[in-house]
Amino acid sequence: MRVRDTGGAGRTASVRDLLAAAEGAFLRAEFHVAHPVLRRLQAEYGAPEDYDEAVRYDVLWAALAARAGNWPEAVRRCPDTDDLAMAETGVVHALAVHALRRLSDEGRSADAGTAALAIVLWAYLLDEDGTGGFRGLLTARRGTPVPDKDWDQARDHLHGRITDLLHALDVRAGRDALGAWRTAWETERLFPVVVPAEAGPDGLIPLKDAARHLIRGGRRVELLDAYTTRHPDPATWTEDTPDHRACAGPVAEAVAERGRDRVLAREWSEALADFSTAARLGRRPGAREAAAILHAAKNVGRGRAGRGYSPVTRIQGLEIAHALLPQDTTVAAELTAELVRQGQKVLRSDPEQSRKRFARALVVTPQDQDARSGLDDHLKEDLRLSLDGAPGGGRLRVGQVQGLLDRDPECEAARRWLREHYAGQAITEASGGRLAPARAAVGKVLEYDGAGGAGYGDMLLDHVLVDLLVRAAGRTDAEDKRAGLERRVELLCVANGLSVPAARGSRVREALDEAVLHLAEHLEATATPSDVIELFLQDRMRTGVSARFDQTVETAYLSRARAHERAGDPGGAQRDRGCAARIGAGLPEQSPLFGPSPRPRGANHDDTGQEALF
């Protein structure tokens, strides 16, 4: 597009002409000309559509805004580093000078946008390959080429002055190495990463770029100091957390390097801690680090000339080394030996700690015989406590004890514990009416008793089960006497219901009758008449077997009848007195107390016998 130029009739000016005119006026310091020309360009054409011209246009506006002190506009207009080559070098240089002066003004507070602008522009102008055209600009202004030596010295001097200025601003603001403007400046000279329009208050470049630069620049200590200040607990430094993901690689490298230095300084525990931190940050030990880890593991917890030995420190250090180098057999062997040594040392004084040491040793080296023997010693002590009824035996498990017996077939304590365990299981299953699992448990009792267990029929198994039930009934010893007596009756009832030889069954029946009588007497003395009657209704013992039992039940019915009368329930009282009369009449043992009995022809329903009790 072409329009009439203001210079005279018939003349026209393109966007490129107006840009060139404005740039020329700016370079001649004719700002009163450059600004109107740009305004005319904007009014007649708007912003240039051509990318090259658009960059020149923005840089020129940025330079004029900076000269006028409008730094937000200058920052907004400045293009990316890759586009600066399209702009006029002199305009870029002028903008860079203004930015540096602004930062140098001690009477003003420096803002991140201006710092980013200065960093981007001067890194471009001082590029070692001369892509910014700054050297050519100086040559043109001097009228003679700039010698290489002078150029290199001048560039280094200017670079140093900018570095010192940014460092002074960092110190004044209290910025650490990760957020320092100096770090951004040095990084930008190698890898353009600063974007002026995106500069934030905490840093001019992403943390990961700052961390990488510090590592490349050999400033590992500064990186770790800054990172530790931001994250004080190294134990939380892990690669897979958002707080550490960005800097994980550089920080891991720095920590690993510090670990190698600490190995040289004979700081074994600290070195291993560093290698562990590096591993959590995703760094796998290389050959040099593996050698350093092994050297530290060999010496950790050991003092010189036998002094300063610390078993806890040594175990902790060897644990770290083993985690870092799980395939290294020497570290595993050292750790196992130390764990066993300490387990044996506190075998009696601290059994829990000793047990943990042996158990951990077996995890590290599953086939270690010393560790297994140590754990077996603890297991045998637990068996002794359990069999003696002392506290501390509750930790035992069937698999553990069976394993001990497999390793030591002569261990009678293990065999006895297993017998008692399966005897208790048989009683529990039988009490619940589960005869199949109860008989299986009896088979285990016979097996651990040395009599085998396979091939026996149900009759023999039931015979043994009856013995177990009767024996258990004789050992019931509850704090609540009633509960103990009820448990005894329950066990004998189960035994009475099993198929056993007649003589044996008769003795069980007698024991059950005795137990029921004792329970009835206890309930008579301590409970209510209804509790005695409830026992009677369970049909544990028939009437006519024990006169004392019959009398106890009769008395209970009479007592409850009187209670019904006091409560105004004559019907209930009558029923209970009728039941008492029938029991007191001495019903024969064989009379069916719970079922219908034969009645004489024409007899009244009220004379049905014992069934009327219910």
C-alpha positions in Angstrom: 0.0 0.0 0.0 1.3 3.5 -0.8 0.0 6.9 0.4 1.0 10.5 -0.2 4.1 11.6 1.8 3.8 14.7 3.9 6.9 15.9 2.2 5.1 17.1 -1.0 2.5 16.4 -3.6 2.6 13.1 -5.4 5.0 11.5 -2.9 4.0 8.3 -1.1 5.6 6.4 1.9 5.4 2.7 2.7 5.4 1.0 6.1 9.1 0.1 5.5 9.9 3.7 4.5 8.3 5.1 7.6 10.0 2.5 9.8 13.4 3.4 8.3 12.7 7.1 8.7 11.7 6.6 12.4 14.8 4.4 13.1 17.1 6.9 11.4 15.7 9.8 13.4 16.0 7.8 16.6 19.7 7.0 15.9 20.3 10.6 15.2 18.7 11.4 18.5 15.9 13.3 16.7 13.3 11.9 19.0 10.9 14.8 18.2 10.9 13.3 14.6 10.9 9.6 15.3 7.8 9.7 17.5 5.5 11.5 15.1 6.7 9.2 12.2 5.7 6.2 14.3 2.4 7.8 15.2 1.7 8.4 11.5 2.6 4.8 10.7 0.2 3.6 13.3 -2.5 5.9 12.2 -2.3 5.1 8.5 -1.4 1.4 8.6 -1.9 0.1 12.1 0.6 -2.4 13.4 2.7 -3.8 10.6 1.6 -7.2 9.4 5.0 -8.3 8.1 6.8 -10.2 10.9 10.2 -8.5 10.3 8.6 -5.1 10.3 6.5 -5.9 13.3 9.6 -6.7 15.3 11.4 -3.5 14.3 8.2 -1.5 15.1 7.9 -3.0 18.6 11.6 -2.5 19.4 11.5 1.1 18.3 8.4 1.7 20.5 10.1 -0.1 23.4 13.1 2.2 23.1 11.0 5.4 23.0 8.9 4.1 26.0 12.1 3.4 28.0 13.5 6.9 27.2 10.2 8.3 28.5 10.4 6.2 31.6 7.5 3.9 30.7 9.2 0.7 31.6 6.1 -1.6 31.7 5.5 -0.7 28.1 9.1 -1.2 27.2 9.1 -4.6 28.7 5.9 -5.6 27.1 7.1 -4.5 23.6 10.5 -6.2 23.8 10.5 -9.4 21.5 12.1 -12.7 22.2 15.9 -13.1 21.8 15.6 -15.0 18.6 13.7 -12.0 17.0 16.1 -9.3 18.0 18.2 -9.9 14.9 15.4 -8.3 12.8 15.6 -5.0 14.8 18.1 -2.2 14.2 21.2 -2.9 16.3 21.5 0.8 17.3 17.9 0.9 18.6 18.5 -2.3 20.6 21.7 -0.9 22.0 20.0 2.3 23.1 17.2 0.3 24.8 19.9 -1.8 26.6 21.8 1.2 27.8 18.6 2.8 29.2 17.7 -0.5 31.0 21.2 -0.7 32.6 21.1 2.9 33.7 17.7 2.3 35.2 19.1 -0.7 37.2 22.1 1.4 38.3 20.0 4.2 39.7 20.3 3.6 43.5 17.5 6.0 44.1 15.0 3.7 42.4 14.0 0.2 43.3 14.8 -2.2 40.4 12.0 -4.2 39.1 12.2 -7.7 37.6 10.9 -6.6 34.2 13.7 -4.1 33.7 16.3 -6.5 34.9 15.0 -9.1 32.5 15.0 -6.6 29.7 18.6 -5.6 30.4 19.7 -9.3 30.6 18.1 -10.3 27.3 19.4 -7.3 25.4 23.0 -7.3 26.7 23.3 -11.1 26.3 22.3 -10.6 22.7 24.6 -7.7 22.1 27.6 -9.3 23.8 27.2 -12.7 22.2 30.6 -14.2 21.6 29.8 -15.1 18.0 28.8 -11.5 17.3 25.3 -12.3 16.1 23.9 -9.2 17.7 25.9 -6.9 15.4 27.2 -4.8 18.2 30.8 -5.0 17.1 29.7 -3.8 13.6 27.9 -0.9 15.2 31.0 0.1 17.1 33.0 -0.2 13.9 30.6 2.1 12.0 30.6 4.7 14.7 34.4 4.6 15.1 35.0 4.6 11.4 37.6 1.9 11.9 37.4 -1.8 12.8 37.7 -2.8 16.5 40.8 -5.1 17.0 40.0 -8.5 18.4 42.0 -7.9 21.5 40.2 -4.7 22.3 36.9 -6.2 21.5 37.4 -9.2 23.8 38.7 -7.0 26.6 35.8 -4.5 26.3 33.2 -7.2 26.1 34.6 -9.0 29.1 34.8 -5.7 31.1 31.2 -4.8 30.2 30.1 -8.4 31.1 31.8 -8.1 34.5 30.2 -4.8 35.2 26.8 -6.1 34.4 27.5 -9.2 36.6 28.6 -7.1 39.5 25.6 -4.8 39.2 23.1 -7.7 39.2 25.0 -9.4 42.1 24.8 -6.2 44.1 21.0 -6.0 43.4 20.7 -9.6 44.5 22.5 -9.0 47.8 20.4 -5.9 48.4 17.2 -7.9 47.8 18.3 -11.1 49.7 17.9 -13.4 46.7 19.5 -16.8 46.8 21.5 -18.3 44.0 18.4 -20.1 42.5 16.4 -16.8 42.3 19.4 -14.5 41.6 19.3 -12.1 38.7 23.0 -12.8 38.3 22.2 -16.5 37.7 19.6 -15.5 35.1 22.2 -13.3 33.4 24.8 -16.0 33.2 22.3 -18.5 32.0 20.9 -16.3 29.3 24.4 -15.9 27.8 24.6 -19.6 27.3 20.9 -20.6 26.7 18.3 -17.9 26.1 15.6 -18.6 28.7 14.6 -15.1 30.0 11.3 -13.7 28.8 11.0 -10.1 30.0 7.2 -10.0 29.8 7.0 -13.1 31.9 9.5 -12.1 34.6 8.1 -12.8 38.1 9.1 -11.4 41.4 10.8 -14.6 42.6 13.1 -15.2 39.7 13.7 -14.4 36.1 14.1 -18.0 34.9 12.6 -21.4 35.9 14.2 -23.1 38.9 15.4 -26.0 36.8 17.3 -23.7 34.5 18.9 -21.9 37.4 19.9 -25.2 39.1 21.4 -26.6 35.9 23.4 -23.4 35.4 24.8 -23.5 38.9 25.9 -27.1 38.4 27.5 -26.3 35.0 29.2 -23.4 36.6 30.7 -25.4 39.4 28.6 -23.6 42.0 27.4 -26.7 43.7 27.7 -25.3 47.2 25.6 -22.3 46.4 23.0 -24.5 44.8 22.8 -26.7 47.9 22.7 -23.8 50.3 19.9 -22.2 48.4 18.0 -25.4 48.0 18.4 -26.4 51.7 17.2 -22.9 52.7 14.0 -23.5 50.7 13.6 -27.1 51.7 15.3 -27.6 55.2 14.7 -31.4 55.5 16.7 -33.4 53.0 14.8 -36.5 54.0 11.8 -35.1 52.1 13.7 -34.6 48.9 12.2 -37.1 46.5 12.0 -37.0 42.7 8.3 -37.8 42.5 7.0 -34.8 44.5 5.9 -31.5 42.9 8.2 -29.5 45.2 11.4 -31.3 44.0 10.6 -32.6 40.5 11.9 -29.5 38.7 15.4 -29.4 40.3 15.8 -33.2 41.1 18.5 -33.8 38.5 20.9 -30.9 39.3 20.3 -31.2 43.0 21.0 -34.9 42.9 24.2 -34.3 41.0 25.3 -31.7 43.5 24.5 -33.9 46.5 26.3 -36.9 45.0 29.4 -34.7 44.4 29.3 -33.6 48.0 29.0 -37.2 49.0 32.2 -38.0 47.2 33.9 -35.1 48.9 32.8 -36.3 52.3 34.2 -39.8 51.6 37.6 -38.1 51.0 37.1 -36.2 54.3 36.3 -39.5 56.1 32.8 -38.4 56.9 31.3 -41.8 56.3 27.7 -41.4 57.7 27.2 -38.0 56.1 28.5 -39.3 52.7 26.1 -42.2 52.8 23.3 -39.9 53.7 24.1 -37.8 50.7 24.2 -40.7 48.3 20.8 -41.8 49.7 19.4 -38.4 49.1 20.7 -38.4 45.5 19.1 -41.8 45.0 15.7 -40.5 46.2 16.1 -37.7 43.7 16.4 -40.2 40.9 20.1 -40.6 40.5 21.5 -44.1 40.2 25.1 -44.6 41.5 27.7 -44.7 38.7 31.0 -46.4 39.0 32.7 -43.6 40.9 29.8 -43.2 43.3 29.5 -47.0 43.8 33.2 -47.2 44.7 32.7 -44.3 47.2 29.7 -46.0 48.7 31.6 -49.2 49.2 34.5 -47.3 50.8 32.1 -45.5 53.2 30.3 -48.7 54.0 33.5 -50.4 54.9 34.4 -47.7 57.5 31.1 -46.3 58.7 30.7 -46.6 62.5 34.3 -47.6 63.0 36.8 -45.4 64.7 40.5 -45.4 64.3 42.6 -47.9 66.2 39.4 -49.6 67.5 38.1 -46.5 69.2 34.8 -44.8 68.5 33.0 -47.9 67.4 29.2 -47.3 67.1 27.1 -50.4 66.3 24.0 -48.3 65.7 25.8 -45.9 63.3 27.4 -48.8 61.5 24.1 -50.7 61.0 22.4 -47.5 59.8 25.2 -46.8 57.4 25.3 -50.4 56.1 21.5 -50.3 55.6 21.9 -47.2 53.4 24.7 -48.8 51.4 22.7 -52.0 51.0 19.7 -50.0 49.7 21.9 -48.2 47.2 23.8 -51.3 46.1 21.4 -54.2 46.7 23.3 -56.6 44.5 26.6 -56.2 46.2 27.2 -59.3 48.3 30.0 -57.8 50.4 27.7 -55.0 51.8 24.9 -57.6 52.4 27.4 -59.9 54.3 28.8 -57.0 56.4 25.3 -55.9 57.3 24.1 -59.4 58.2 27.2 -60.0 60.3 26.7 -56.7 62.2 23.0 -57.4 62.8 23.7 -60.9 64.1 26.5 -59.6 66.3 24.3 -57.0 67.9 21.4 -59.4 68.2 23.5 -61.8 70.1 24.9 -59.0 72.3 21.5 -57.9 73.6 19.9 -61.3 73.5 19.0 -61.2 77.2 19.2 -57.5 78.0 16.9 -56.3 75.2 15.0 -59.3 73.7 12.8 -57.2 71.5 15.8 -55.4 69.9 17.6 -58.6 69.6 14.7 -60.2 67.8 14.4 -57.3 65.4 18.2 -57.6 64.6 18.0 -61.3 63.8 14.8 -60.9 61.8 16.3 -58.1 59.7 19.5 -60.2 59.2 17.3 -63.0 57.7 15.7 -60.5 55.3 19.1 -59.4 54.1 20.5 -62.9 53.9 17.6 -65.5 54.1 19.9 -68.5 54.5 22.1 -67.1 57.3 22.3 -69.8 59.9 23.4 -67.6 62.8 20.5 -65.3 62.3 18.1 -68.2 62.1 19.6 -69.8 65.3 19.2 -66.5 67.1 15.5 -66.2 66.2 15.0 -69.9 67.1 16.4 -69.1 70.6 13.8 -66.4 71.0 11.1 -68.7 69.7 12.1 -71.4 72.2 11.9 -68.9 75.0 8.4 -67.8 73.8 7.4 -71.5 73.9 8.6 -71.9 77.4 6.7 -68.8 78.6 3.5 -70.0 76.7 3.7 -73.5 78.1 4.3 -72.1 81.6 1.3 -69.7 81.3 3.6 -66.7 81.7 3.1 -63.4 79.8 4.9 -63.1 76.5 3.9 -66.3 74.9 1.0 -64.9 72.9 3.1 -63.9 69.9 3.5 -67.5 68.8 2.0 -68.7 65.5 1.5 -72.3 64.2 3.7 -71.7 61.2 6.6 -70.5 63.3 6.4 -73.4 65.7 6.0 -75.9 62.9 9.1 -74.4 61.2 11.1 -74.7 64.4 10.1 -78.3 64.8 11.1 -79.0 61.2 14.5 -77.5 61.9 14.8 -79.2 65.3 12.8 -82.4 65.4 14.0 -83.0 69.0 12.4 -79.8 70.3 9.8 -81.2 72.7 8.5 -77.8 73.7 7.5 -77.1 70.1 5.8 -80.5 69.9 3.9 -80.0 73.1 2.8 -76.5 72.1 1.4 -77.8 68.8 -0.4 -80.6 70.7 -2.0 -78.1 73.0 -2.8 -75.7 70.2 -4.7 -78.4 68.2 -6.3 -79.8 71.3 -7.8 -76.4 72.0 -8.8 -76.1 68.4 -10.6 -79.5 68.6 -12.5 -78.4 71.7 -13.5 -75.1 70.1 -14.8 -76.8 66.9 -16.6 -79.5 68.8 -18.3 -77.0 71.1 -19.6 -75.3 67.9 -21.0 -78.5 66.6 -18.4 -78.8 63.8 -17.3 -82.4 64.2 -15.3 -82.7 60.9 -12.8 -80.0 61.7 -12.7 -81.1 65.4 -11.7 -84.6 64.3 -9.1 -83.2 61.9 -7.6 -81.3 64.9 -7.6 -84.4 67.0 -5.6 -86.1 64.2 -3.0 -83.4 64.5 -2.9 -84.0 68.3 -2.2 -87.6 67.6 0.4 -86.7 65.0 2.4 -84.4 67.4 2.0 -87.0 70.1 4.0 -89.4 68.1 1.1 -91.7 67.3 0.4 -90.5 63.8 -3.0 -89.2 62.9 -3.8 -90.6 59.5 -5.9 -93.7 58.9 -7.8 -93.6 62.2 -11.6 -93.9 62.1 -14.1 -91.5 63.6 -14.7 -93.8 66.6 -11.1 -93.6 67.8 -10.9 -89.9 67.0 -14.1 -89.3 69.0 -12.7 -91.3 71.9 -9.7 -89.0 72.0 -12.0 -86.0 71.6 -14.1 -87.1 74.6 -10.9 -87.3 76.7 -9.9 -83.8 75.6 -13.4 -82.4 76.4 -13.5 -84.1 79.8 -10.0 -82.9 80.6 -10.9 -79.4 79.6 -14.0 -79.5 81.6 -12.0 -80.3 84.7 -9.7 -77.3 84.0 -12.3 -74.6 83.6 -11.2 -71.8 85.8 -13.0 -68.5 85.0 -13.0 -65.5 87.2 -16.8 -65.7 87.1 -17.7 -68.9 88.8 -21.0 -69.2 87.0 -19.3 -68.9 83.7 -16.8 -71.6 84.6 -19.6 -74.0 85.7 -21.6 -73.3 82.6 -18.5 -73.9 80.4 -17.9 -77.2 82.2 -21.5 -78.4 81.6 -21.2 -77.3 77.9 -18.1 -79.3 77.4 -19.4 -82.4 79.1 -22.6 -82.2 77.1 -20.6 -82.2 73.9 -18.6 -85.2 75.1 -21.8 -87.0 76.2 -23.2 -86.7 72.7 -20.2 -88.4 71.0 -20.2 -92.2 70.2 -17.9 -93.9 72.7 -17.9 -97.3 74.4 -20.7 -97.8 77.0 -18.5 -97.8 80.1 -16.8 -94.6 79.0 -20.1 -93.0 78.1 -21.5 -93.9 81.6 -18.6 -92.1 83.3 -19.1 -89.0 81.1 -22.8 -89.0 81.9 -22.1 -89.2 85.6 -19.6 -86.3 85.3 -22.2 -84.3 83.4 -24.9 -85.0 86.0 -22.5 -83.9 88.7 -21.6 -80.7 86.8 -25.3 -79.9 86.2 -26.1 -80.3 89.9 -23.2 -78.1 90.9 -24.4 -75.4 88.5 -28.0 -75.7 89.8 -26.8 -75.3 93.4 -24.7 -72.3 92.4 -27.6 -70.7 90.6 -29.9 -71.4 93.6 -27.5 -69.5 95.9 -26.5 -66.6 93.6 -29.1 -66.2 90.8 -32.8 -66.1 90.4 -35.3 -69.0 90.4 -35.9 -68.4 86.7 -32.1 -69.2 86.1 -32.5 -72.5 87.8 -35.7 -73.3 85.9 -33.9 -72.3 82.6 -31.2 -74.8 83.4 -33.8 -77.5 84.1 -35.6 -76.8 80.8 -32.3 -77.3 78.9 -32.8 -81.1 79.7 -29.2 -81.5 80.8 -30.3 -83.9 83.6 -33.6 -85.8 83.8 -35.7 -85.8 87.0 -35.3 -88.8 89.2 -31.5 -89.0 88.7 -30.6 -86.7 91.6 -33.0 -86.0 94.5 -30.9 -82.8 95.3 -31.4 -81.6 91.7 -35.1 -82.3 91.8 -35.5 -80.5 95.1 -33.6 -77.5 93.8 -35.8 -77.2 90.7 -39.0 -77.8 92.8 -37.9 -75.0 95.2 -37.2 -72.7 92.2 -40.8 -73.3 90.9 -42.3 -72.6 94.2 -40.3 -69.5 94.7 -41.3 -68.1 91.4 -44.9 -69.0 92.1 -44.8 -66.8 95.2 -43.3 -64.0 93.1 -46.1 -64.3 90.6 -48.6 -64.1 93.5 -47.0 -60.9 94.8 -47.0 -59.5 91.3 -50.8 -60.2 90.9 -50.4 -63.0 88.4 -52.4 -65.9 89.8 -52.3 -67.8 86.6 -48.5 -67.8 86.5 -48.4 -68.8 90.2 -50.7 -71.7 89.5 -48.7 -73.0 86.6 -45.4 -72.9 88.6 -47.0 -74.6 91.6 -48.3 -77.4 89.3 -44.8 -77.9 87.9 -43.4 -78.0 91.4 -46.0 -80.6 92.4 -45.1 -82.9 89.5 -41.4 -82.7 90.2 -42.0 -83.3 93.9 -44.2 -86.3 93.1 -41.0 -88.1 92.1 -41.5 -88.8 88.4 -39.7 -91.9 87.4 -36.4 -91.3 85.6 -37.7 -92.8 82.3 -40.8 -90.5 82.3 -40.6 -88.3 79.2 -40.3 -84.8 80.8 -40.2 -83.0 77.5 -42.6 -85.1 75.4 -46.1 -86.5 75.6 -46.7 -89.4 77.9 -49.3 -92.1 77.6 -52.6 -91.1 79.2 -55.3 -93.4 80.6 -58.5 -93.5 78.5 -60.7 -90.6 79.4 -58.0 -88.8 81.4 -58.3 -85.0 81.6 -55.7 -82.9 79.6 -54.6 -81.4 82.8 -53.3 -84.8 84.0 -50.9 -85.3 81.1 -47.9 -85.7 83.4 -44.5 -83.9 82.9 -45.3 -82.3 79.6 -47.7 -80.1 81.5 -44.7 -78.4 83.1 -44.1 -76.6 79.9 
